[in-house]
Amino acid sequence: MFSSIRVGSLLAFCFYIYIFGLAFGSKVFLVTPAASLMNVFFPVIIALGSLYFIKQKHDVRDLGVFFLLGAFVISIGITTIFYRNSEQIKDTFYAFHIVAIFLIVYTITKNKLILRSQLFNFLYYLYLTLILASIVQFLGVIGLGIQLWHEELNLDHGIELVKGPFSNPNNLAIICLMFFCNLYWMAEQLSMRKKAVILVVATAIILLLTLSRLAVLLFILFFYGYLLYQRKYKLFSLLLVASALFLIMFVAVIFNLEPMKVETDSEFSFVARNVNRLIAIRDIASSSGNDSSGIRINSYLYFFSNLDRAIFPYGSGNYSNFYINTKFDSKLISLNPHSYIIEVILAYGIISGFLLLGLLSYMAITNIKNTRTDRYFIFFLSYFLLLTNIPSSVLRMPLIWLFLFLIFYFCMLESSEDEIKQPTLLTSD
């Protein structure tokens, strides 16, 4: 029988590999995409996590969290009767990945199996590897290098976009933002300013290459919120004035722009693409609303005006059954609602959906009431809900949940001046 320390060490080791698998999805697999590192290590860490959890002492708060998780798992199981195809079963499996991440993060951080500095360095280099691999893949697709993995051409916009291993530039943008927000906060705590600067530069480059407007905007807004969180009011005021002046000039420019024709073989396609996306911001409230931004806003309004039809689950992937008789083109939204809240409620119904939302609320309320709270979690939770309006499908990207849960438990752990010097199950004096 494994001792508690050996189980914890093995769990921590598998946790690293599992995170790597989550970061690259099915791009790192054994024989078939279904046997990705993410999927292979899923049952391994569940078994190790359960074994280690049984060996530990738990308080009422622990049991409350796991009760909510159990209720969420049961509710997902009940909604399987509404599933009609393999894609919906796949989404259920991804939902269980979210639960697995929650359990493992809880165990790893609460019992300090890994030092914060160790985890930061691993995530830091993993993130830079992800960005570098995404850029190399981008260069390969446009014929300037080798392709690391097969990717279908996307010439609809006249230029390839940086997608990374997530098959969608918006998905890559959201992953990078979540990585950045978590790592920047940890770098500040660990006094790693040089690495924090590298994070800012690397994130800015990759977001600009994805051409995700909302991602770039939220990247900028992150610094506003973070300055307030750190109570740097003078710097916040200075940045706010500078941004206001820039915004005035920006508005003056885009209101005088005219749409540009995008041609696949044109060397100006990249410029035209970006100019047209700026114009889309200007025309976001137009009556047509058939661009990506207008469709999202129209879909959100449609959802809240038809909330009574979302009481019972449609099953993940059946969003088209909800978006019927719309006055806007709902093809894109029918595939992916582009909103975490809407996606969860439509897939699992209001009861099941709000169980998961209730879990996040429980975490926030517990954090506020606890004397060891760190306001950063409250800030990040609000930011998380904004971020999840970017990607195609949050339920198929379990990695983004890792950072939410990591921040929560880092905030809840008691901090001490000599925390970094304390030995863990992976290190010894």
LOGU-47685 format. One record per residue (C-alpha): x, y, z; residue number from 1. Coordinates in pm, whole numbers, plus 32768, in hexadecimal, padded with zeros to 4 digits. Example, Ala and Ser with C-alpha at 12.3 -4.5 7.8 and 13.67 -1.06 7.14 Angstrom:
<node <84CE,7E3E,830C>,1> <node <8557,7F96,82CA>,2> 
***
This chain:
<node <8000,8000,8000>,1> <node <808C,8153,7F98>,2> <node <80D9,8244,80B1>,3> <node <8030,8397,80AC>,4> <node <8175,8447,804A>,5> <node <81B7,835B,7F26>,6> <node <8055,8381,7EA6>,7> <node <8071,84FB,7EC4>,8> <node <81BD,8502,7E08>,9> <node <8132,842B,7CF1>,10> <node <7FF8,84FF,7CE2>,11> <node <80C8,863D,7CC2>,12> <node <819B,85A4,7BAC>,13> <node <8067,8533,7AE9>,14> <node <7FCE,868B,7B22>,15> <node <80EA,872A,7A5B>,16> <node <80BD,863A,7937>,17> <node <7F45,8665,7943>,18> <node <7F66,87E2,792C>,19> <node <804D,87B9,77FF>,20> <node <7F47,86DB,775E>,21> <node <7E38,87DC,77A5>,22> <node <7F0A,88F1,7708>,23> <node <7F38,8836,75C1>,24> <node <7DF0,8777,75B5>,25> <node <7DF1,865F,74B6>,26> <node <7F2E,86DD,740B>,27> <node <8001,8603,74F4>,28> <node <7F6E,84A7,74E2>,29> <node <7FCA,8338,74EA>,30> <node <7F62,8283,73A9>,31> <node <7E12,8336,7383>,32> <node <7D92,8493,73E2>,33> <node <7CA1,83F2,74D7>,34> <node <7DCF,836F,7597>,35> <node <7E5B,84CA,75DD>,36> <node <7F2D,8510,7712>,37> <node <7E01,85CA,779C>,38> <node <7D1E,849B,777C>,39> <node <7E1F,8395,77DF>,40> <node <7E78,8442,7925>,41> <node <7D10,8497,797A>,42> <node <7CBE,8348,7A22>,43> <node <7E1E,8337,7AB8>,44> <node <7E05,847B,7B7B>,45> <node <7C9B,8434,7BD9>,46> <node <7D0A,82EC,7C78>,47> <node <7E3A,8388,7D22>,48> <node <7D75,84B9,7D8E>,49> <node <7C62,83E4,7E27>,50> <node <7D5F,830A,7EDD>,51> <node <7E1A,8435,7F69>,52> <node <7CD6,84E6,7FC5>,53> <node <7C64,83BB,8093>,54> <node <7DA9,83C2,8157>,55> <node <7D82,852F,81BF>,56> <node <7CB5,85DC,82CA>,57> <node <7BA5,86C5,824D>,58> <node <7ADB,87DF,82DF>,59> <node <7972,8844,829E>,60> <node <79D6,892D,8184>,61> <node <7A83,880D,80CE>,62> <node <794E,8734,80E9>,63> <node <786F,8852,8071>,64> <node <7940,8887,7F39>,65> <node <7941,8716,7EE5>,66> <node <77CB,86FC,7F21>,67> <node <7792,880C,7E1D>,68> <node <787C,875E,7D2C>,69> <node <77C5,8616,7D5F>,70> <node <7678,86C0,7D1D>,71> <node <7703,8752,7BDC>,72> <node <7780,85FC,7B68>,73> <node <762E,855D,7BB1>,74> <node <7577,8674,7AF9>,75> <node <7655,8640,79C7>,76> <node <7606,84CD,79D2>,77> <node <7492,8511,79DD>,78> <node <74A1,85F2,78AC>,79> <node <7540,84DB,77DE>,80> <node <73E0,8464,778D>,81> <node <73C8,8596,76AD>,82> <node <7507,8543,75EC>,83> <node <74E0,84E1,7481>,84> <node <763D,84BF,73F1>,85> <node <77A9,8477,7444>,86> <node <7803,85E9,7450>,87> <node <771F,861A,757B>,88> <node <77BC,84F3,762F>,89> <node <790D,8590,75E6>,90> <node <789B,86D3,768D>,91> <node <7832,860D,77BF>,92> <node <798E,8579,77D0>,93> <node <7A23,86D8,77C2>,94> <node <793E,873E,78E0>,95> <node <79CF,8622,79AE>,96> <node <7B27,86A9,795C>,97> <node <7ABC,87EF,7A01>,98> <node <7A5B,8731,7B3A>,99> <node <7BA4,8672,7B32>,100> <node <7C6B,87B5,7B1C>,101> <node <7BAC,8841,7C42>,102> <node <7BF1,870E,7D19>,103> <node <7D62,86F9,7CC5>,104> <node <7DA5,886E,7CEC>,105> <node <7CF3,8862,7E3A>,106> <node <7DCB,8741,7EB3>,107> <node <7F14,87C2,7E22>,108> <node <7EFB,8923,7EAE>,109> <node <7E4A,88E3,7FF7>,110> <node <7F4C,87E3,805F>,111> <node <806E,88A7,7FC6>,112> <node <80E9,8781,7EF7>,113> <node <8189,887C,7E08>,114> <node <822E,89C7,7E5D>,115> <node <8194,8AF8,7DC1>,116> <node <82E4,8B50,7D26>,117> <node <8304,89F2,7C92>,118> <node <81AB,8A02,7BFA>,119> <node <81E6,8B62,7B77>,120> <node <8328,8B00,7AC6>,121> <node <8282,89D2,7A28>,122> <node <8156,8A9A,79AF>,123> <node <8237,8BB8,793D>,124> <node <830A,8AE0,7857>,125> <node <81DC,8A17,77E8>,126> <node <8132,8B5D,7782>,127> <node <8261,8BD7,76C0>,128> <node <8273,8A82,7615>,129> <node <8104,8A9E,75B7>,130> <node <8138,8BF9,7521>,131> <node <8273,8B93,7466>,132> <node <81CC,8A59,73DD>,133> <node <809F,8B27,736C>,134> <node <817C,8C20,72B3>,135> <node <824A,8B0A,7211>,136> <node <8109,8A61,71A0>,137> <node <808C,8BAE,7114>,138> <node <81CD,8BDE,704B>,139> <node <81B2,8A79,6FCC>,140> <node <804D,8AAA,6F57>,141> <node <80A9,8BDF,6E8B>,142> <node <81D2,8B29,6DF3>,143> <node <82F0,8BC2,6EBA>,144> <node <8347,8A92,6F8D>,145> <node <82DC,8935,6FF4>,146> <node <8183,88DD,7077>,147> <node <8185,8839,71CC>,148> <node <802C,87A1,7196>,149> <node <7F2F,8786,707F>,150> <node <7E46,88AC,7060>,151> <node <7D38,88F3,6F60>,152> <node <7D69,8A30,6E9A>,153> <node <7C9A,8B5D,6EFD>,154> <node <7C98,8C50,6DDD>,155> <node <7B43,8CEC,6E1E>,156> <node <7BE3,8E29,6EA2>,157> <node <7CFF,8E34,6DA9>,158> <node <7E07,8DD8,6EAD>,159> <node <7E54,8CC0,6F9A>,160> <node <7E1E,8D0C,710A>,161> <node <7EF1,8C8A,7229>,162> <node <7E22,8B6D,72B8>,163> <node <7F1A,8AAA,7389>,164> <node <7EA7,894A,73E3>,165> <node <7D3D,89B9,741C>,166> <node <7CC0,89C9,72B2>,167> <node <7C3C,8B29,72E9>,168> <node <7CF2,8C76,731A>,169> <node <7BF3,8CE9,741D>,170> <node <7C30,8BAE,74E7>,171> <node <7DA6,8BF1,74E1>,172> <node <7D64,8D58,754C>,173> <node <7C99,8CF0,767C>,174> <node <7D9B,8BEB,76E6>,175> <node <7EB0,8CEE,76CE>,176> <node <7DEB,8DEB,7799>,177> <node <7DA4,8CF0,78AA>,178> <node <7F0F,8C84,78B0>,179> <node <7F84,8DED,78BA>,180> <node <7E99,8E64,79CE>,181> <node <7EFB,8D45,7AB1>,182> <node <8070,8D4E,7A6D>,183> <node <808C,8EC9,7A80>,184> <node <7FE7,8EC4,7BD6>,185> <node <80CC,8DAB,7C4D>,186> <node <8200,8E5D,7BBF>,187> <node <81A7,8F94,7C85>,188> <node <817F,8EC6,7DC1>,189> <node <82CA,8E12,7D8A>,190> <node <837F,8F56,7D2D>,191> <node <83D6,8ED7,7BD0>,192> <node <83B6,9024,7B1E>,193> <node <848E,8FC8,79F1>,194> <node <83B6,8E98,79AA>,195> <node <8281,8F6F,79D6>,196> <node <8300,905A,78C5>,197> <node <8340,8F32,77DD>,198> <node <81DD,8EBB,781F>,199> <node <8150,900E,77BC>,200> <node <8216,901D,7676>,201> <node <81D3,8EB2,7615>,202> <node <805F,8ECF,765E>,203> <node <803B,9016,759F>,204> <node <80E3,8F7D,746B>,205> <node <8011,8E41,7465>,206> <node <7EC9,8EFE,749F>,207> <node <7F11,8FED,7380>,208> <node <7F5A,8EC3,729E>,209> <node <7E0E,8E1E,72F6>,210> <node <7D56,8F5E,728E>,211> <node <7C67,8F33,73B3>,212> <node <7BDB,908D,73FB>,213> <node <7B37,9038,7544>,214> <node <7C6E,8F81,75BB>,215> <node <7D4A,90AF,7579>,216> <node <7C4F,9193,7626>,217> <node <7C3C,90B2,7759>,218> <node <7DB7,9098,775D>,219> <node <7DC2,9213,7783>,220> <node <7CA5,9219,787F>,221> <node <7D5E,9119,7951>,222> <node <7E60,9220,79A9>,223> <node <7D52,9317,7A13>,224> <node <7CBE,9217,7AFF>,225> <node <7E0E,91A0,7B7B>,226> <node <7E81,9302,7BCC>,227> <node <7D45,9334,7C99>,228> <node <7D7D,91E5,7D40>,229> <node <7EDB,9256,7DA1>,230> <node <7E54,93AD,7E08>,231> <node <7F3B,9465,7D19>,232> <node <7E42,957E,7CE9>,233> <node <7F35,9682,7C5E>,234> <node <7FB3,959B,7B4D>,235> <node <7E4D,952F,7B07>,236> <node <7DE0,969B,7ADC>,237> <node <7F06,96E7,79F6>,238> <node <7EBE,95B6,7920>,239> <node <7D4C,960B,7916>,240> <node <7D90,976C,7894>,241> <node <7E82,96E9,778D>,242> <node <7D88,95E1,771E>,243> <node <7C71,96E4,7709>,244> <node <7D44,97BB,761E>,245> <node <7D97,968A,754B>,246> <node <7C28,9624,7542>,247> <node <7BC3,977C,74C1>,248> <node <7CBF,9762,73A6>,249> <node <7C59,95F9,7362>,250> <node <7AE7,9654,7344>,251> <node <7B3A,9778,725F>,252> <node <7BFA,968E,7179>,253> <node <7B0A,9569,7160>,254> <node <79DC,9648,711F>,255> <node <7A88,96B6,6FE0>,256> <node <7AEB,955B,6F69>,257> <node <7A44,94A6,6E48>,258> <node <7A33,932A,6E26>,259> <node <7B4F,9292,6D5D>,260> <node <7B2E,916F,6C6C>,261> <node <7BE1,9036,6CE5>,262> <node <7C82,8F68,6BD2>,263> <node <7D24,8E1B,6C1D>,264> <node <7E52,8E5B,6B3E>,265> <node <7E7F,8FC6,6BA5>,266> <node <7FB0,902D,6C6F>,267> <node <7ED1,9131,6D1A>,268> <node <7DDC,902D,6D9C>,269> <node <7E6B,9041,6EFA>,270> <node <7E36,91BA,6F01>,271> <node <7CDB,919F,6E6A>,272> <node <7C78,9093,6F64>,273> <node <7CD7,916C,708D>,274> <node <7C3B,92A9,6FFE>,275> <node <7AF2,91F3,6FCB>,276> <node <7AFA,916B,712E>,277> <node <7B26,92CD,71B1>,278> <node <79FE,933C,70E0>,279> <node <7937,921B,7175>,280> <node <7973,92B2,72CD>,281> <node <78E7,93FB,7252>,282> <node <77B6,9351,71B9>,283> <node <777C,925F,72D7>,284> <node <7620,92EC,731A>,285> <node <75B9,92F1,71AC>,286> <node <7470,9258,7145>,287> <node <7512,9142,707A>,288> <node <75EF,90BC,7190>,289> <node <766D,8F9F,70B7>,290> <node <77DD,8FC6,710D>,291> <node <786B,8EF7,722B>,292> <node <783E,900B,732F>,293> <node <76DD,9068,72C4>,294> <node <7671,8EFC,72BF>,295> <node <76E9,8EC7,7422>,296> <node <762F,8FF4,74A9>,297> <node <74F2,8F91,73F1>,298> <node <7513,8E2D,7472>,299> <node <7538,8EA4,75DB>,300> <node <7400,8F7A,75BB>,301> <node <7345,8E57,751B>,302> <node <73AF,8D6D,7634>,303> <node <7338,8E4A,7752>,304> <node <71F1,8E98,76A1>,305> <node <71AF,8D20,767C>,306> <node <7235,8CAC,77CA>,307> <node <70F7,8BE9,7814>,308> <node <7154,8AF7,76FC>,309> <node <72A0,8AA2,77A6>,310> <node <720F,8A01,78DF>,311> <node <7249,88A1,7859>,312> <node <739A,883C,77C3>,313> <node <73C8,8825,764D>,314> <node <7505,8755,766D>,315> <node <7655,87E4,7607>,316> <node <7668,8826,7494>,317> <node <74F0,884B,7467>,318> <node <74FA,89C7,747A>,319> <node <7450,89E5,7326>,320> <node <7312,895C,73CA>,321> <node <730C,8A95,74A2>,322> <node <7375,8B94,739B>,323> <node <724C,8B6D,72B2>,324> <node <7183,8C7A,7202>,325> <node <7291,8D7C,7242>,326> <node <729B,8EC1,717E>,327> <node <7414,8EA6,715D>,328> <node <74F8,8DA0,70C2>,329> <node <7517,8CA1,71DC>,330> <node <75F2,8B9D,712F>,331> <node <772B,8BFB,71F2>,332> <node <7678,8C17,7341>,333> <node <75BC,8AD0,7307>,334> <node <770A,8A1C,7306>,335> <node <77A1,8AD9,742D>,336> <node <76E4,8BE0,74FA>,337> <node <782E,8C95,7546>,338> <node <77C3,8CC9,76AD>,339> <node <781F,8BE5,77CB>,340> <node <76DF,8C2C,788E>,341> <node <75FA,8BFC,7762>,342> <node <76B2,8AC4,76F1>,343> <node <769B,8A1A,7844>,344> <node <752A,8A71,787A>,345> <node <74C1,89FD,771F>,346> <node <7590,88BE,7733>,347> <node <7532,8850,7894>,348> <node <73FB,891B,78E0>,349> <node <73CB,8A2D,79E0>,350> <node <73DE,8942,7B0D>,351> <node <751E,888E,7AA8>,352> <node <75B7,89C8,7A16>,353> <node <757F,8A92,7B4F>,354> <node <7616,897C,7C22>,355> <node <7764,89C5,7B7E>,356> <node <772C,8B3C,7B8C>,357> <node <76C9,8B0A,7CF7>,358> <node <7816,8A5E,7D35>,359> <node <78D0,8B91,7CB8>,360> <node <77F3,8C71,7D8E>,361> <node <7832,8B94,7EBC>,362> <node <79A7,8BB4,7E82>,363> <node <798C,8D2F,7E6A>,364> <node <78B1,8D56,7FA0>,365> <node <7991,8C6E,806A>,366> <node <7ABD,8D37,7FFB>,367> <node <7A1E,8E80,8063>,368> <node <79BB,8DFD,81BB>,369> <node <7B0C,8D5F,81FE>,370> <node <7C06,8E42,82AB>,371> <node <7D1F,8DC0,81CE>,372> <node <7C71,8E31,8091>,373> <node <7D29,8ECE,7F6F>,374> <node <7C56,8FBF,7EA4>,375> <node <7D00,8F48,7D68>,376> <node <7C1D,8E19,7D55>,377> <node <7AE6,8EF3,7D59>,378> <node <7B81,8FCC,7C4B>,379> <node <7BE8,8E9E,7B7D>,380> <node <7A95,8DF4,7BA0>,381> <node <79E9,8F26,7B0B>,382> <node <7AF4,8F36,79FD>,383> <node <7AC5,8DC2,79B6>,384> <node <7956,8DF5,7961>,385> <node <79BB,8F01,7864>,386> <node <7AD2,8E2B,77D2>,387> <node <79EC,8D06,7790>,388> <node <7926,8DCD,7690>,389> <node <7A4C,8DAE,75A1>,390> <node <7A82,8C3C,7551>,391> <node <79B0,8B56,747D>,392> <node <7968,8A5C,7590>,393> <node <79D8,8A7C,76F8>,394> <node <7967,891B,774D>,395> <node <7A69,8891,765A>,396> <node <7B8B,8950,76F2>,397> <node <7BB5,88C8,7855>,398> <node <7D09,8973,786D>,399> <node <7C70,8AC9,78AF>,400> <node <7BD4,8A43,79F0>,401> <node <7D2B,89ED,7A77>,402> <node <7D81,8B5A,7AAB>,403> <node <7C38,8BB3,7B51>,404> <node <7C5E,8A9C,7C4F>,405> <node <7DD3,8ADB,7C84>,406> <node <7D96,8C47,7CD9>,407> <node <7C7A,8BED,7DC3>,408> <node <7D4A,8AFB,7E8E>,409> <node <7E7E,8BD5,7E90>,410> <node <7DA2,8CE3,7F23>,411> <node <7D15,8BF9,802A>,412> <node <7E62,8B6C,809C>,413> <node <7F06,8C0A,81C9>,414> <node <8032,8CD2,8157>,415> <node <8176,8CEA,8217>,416> <node <82C0,8D98,81DB>,417> <node <8381,8C53,81C5>,418> <node <8284,8B97,80ED>,419> <node <8374,8B77,7FC9>,420> <node <847E,8AE1,80AE>,421> <node <839B,89CF,8131>,422> <node <83E4,8870,80A6>,423> <node <82DC,87C2,7FD5>,424> <node <82A4,8659,7F74>,425> <node <8375,8699,7E3E>,426> <node <8499,873E,7EEE>,427> <node <8559,8702,802B>,428> <node <8661,87B8,80F2>,429> 
***
